[in-house]
């Protein structure tokens, strides 16, 4: 059954047909239901991370100052540099504020919008690549119910926008060798650079995909080499543009940016990069994390490893036997394999292993699986074989649904003690005057005026005494989470969360002699940011008023 809708563009007399199949209509219904259910919990799951507040805070300052050439006002000693690599992301946050407001909900909604668009784009890629109506819907459901996808779509971070750009590039790559392909991909990368420097991962993924296409293409490899070189040229022009803008904003931004990168380990030796690469996946598999929640994604990690292990000899064998990309599903498999290899290589080159980066692999993994099933469906003439393949796909969906349920149940059990973010903010605002200058953890910034708030991590870079720092900034109140006591007791394991805690004894002594305890209140989620301990104990937050 097909429902045909006729559209007649104003600029043309030609008639275009847009076909909506029964499966498409079912997909639209399921997507609408998914949006309603998922969006309803967008501020409840996951807990609000200080990185989201940091990104929202810098965007607020840019809107206030009407300039992108600024740094965070709450970091006065913590090293920061003015750079152009988040202009588009900050611009999008500012752009949606008249409609969505300036709360955490608004910044999370931005990610959610791109997540839903990514789902639609994945469905479109599968639909044009696989000659089967059911598989595109199955693939989209797999992505929608993936815990890591839900987690990222509910966070006010840049990953979901980069996932959208990655899928957009892979959509263009489903038509190998098409005109202006390198120009389209480089434009995507240009925009992605304005979201986050992790756009480098996309660039390596696109390049690796083109390389695999060139190896297996019936035409000359030189043609693809030209496309890759054009992509490199256009991307270099984009990078130069960013560098020029960056120098105009801050003449020292390259030096400062590199110095900041070294603190993240991007300058480590090759052996260190491989070690970091191993520990990245090991910790994901074992769910060993820091301030970000890690879920059970063993199915996805094992499937990724299996695809790389099996896919490598398949691609090499196709090259040796001169088996070309002669079907849309084989093109999709080659693209997904190339993207996976590119993402892995990109991580290794950067040497920065942020656990949130795993989200880039999830949609590409689904494309690989769908392409494999689609290829065999296309080759087989047996209805029994086709039924077995589709049944296997549905079983995989059920396994993932069960995994999602178990992850959510485990997350709920872990957060036995719960006080909401809004409750914490209300408590702080009731006990601290609105015009007070406050020193505290960044996750409390929403309770205060951004121009009168200082992140306590500044103390990790003190070049003076605690007393002098507090007096010169005219600090009125200090907010201390109990996690600082825990981190001090278990030092140095978690010291990096506060840069270091060398200053902590002096701060405690100063508070005992020069401050009044205003209130201590239960804050089990946000007074402990280490994910494995958050919500497991009635951690507290303490408010001190400085005496002058």
Number of C-alpha atoms within 10 A of each C-alpha: 7 11 11 11 10 10 11 11 10 7 6 8 8 10 10 12 11 11 12 13 14 13 15 18 13 12 20 14 12 14 18 12 11 16 15 11 11 15 18 11 11 21 18 13 17 17 21 22 17 17 15 18 21 18 20 24 21 19 27 19 18 20 17 9 11 11 11 20 17 18 18 21 15 23 16 16 15 16 13 15 18 20 25 24 21 20 18 17 22 21 16 15 24 19 13 15 15 9 8 16 14 17 13 19 18 20 26 23 22 23 21 24 16 20 25 19 17 25 22 17 19 25 23 16 21 29 16 16 25 24 17 15 14 16 21 27 23 21 24 24 20 24 25 23 18 20 24 22 21 20 18 22 29 29 27 26 25 23 25 26 22 27 25 23 22 26 22 18 22 25 19 16 23 21 15 18 18 11 10 12 19 27 17 17 24 24 17 20 27 21 19 27 25 18 24 20 12 19 24 18 25 28 27 22 27 27 23 24 27 25 20 23 23 23 24 24 21 13 12 11 17 11 13 21 16 12 23 21 14 17 25 17 15 20 21 14 14 18 15 12 14 18 18 14 16 19 16 14 17 17 15 14 19 16 11 16 15 13 15 15 14 11 9 14 16 19 17 15 11 12 9 15 21 16 13 19 19 13 14 20 16 13 13 19 18 13 16 18 16 15 16 17 19 23 22 18 21 14 13 17 19 12 15 20 11 12 18 16 11 10 17 15 11 13 18 15 12 15 15 11 9 13 14 17 20 11 13 21 27 22 25 33 27 27 29 28 26 27 30 26 19 21 25 16 17 20 22 21 18 17 22 21 20 11 17 16 17 19 21 23 20 22 25 27 23 22 27 26 20 24 27 17 20 26 21 15 22 15 9 11 10 10 10 10 13 18 12 13 16 18 12 13 20 16 12 15 19 13 14 21 18 13 20 20 14 15 17 15 11 13 18 14 12 17 19 15 17 18 16 16 19 11 11 22 16 13 14 22 14 10 13 22 13 14 10 15 20 32 27 20 20 21 21 22 22 21 19 19 13 18 12 19 26 25 21 20 23 19 26 18 15 15 10 9 13 15 13 12 15 17 13 8 15 16 18 21 24 23 21 19 22 20 21 18 13 13 20 17 11 11 13 11 10 19 16 13 15 18 15 18 22 15 14 17 11 14 15 12 11 14 18 12 10 14 19 14 14 14 15 15 15 18 25 27 27 28 25 25 22 19 19 19 17 25 25 17 17 19 21 18 21 18 22 23 20 20 11 8
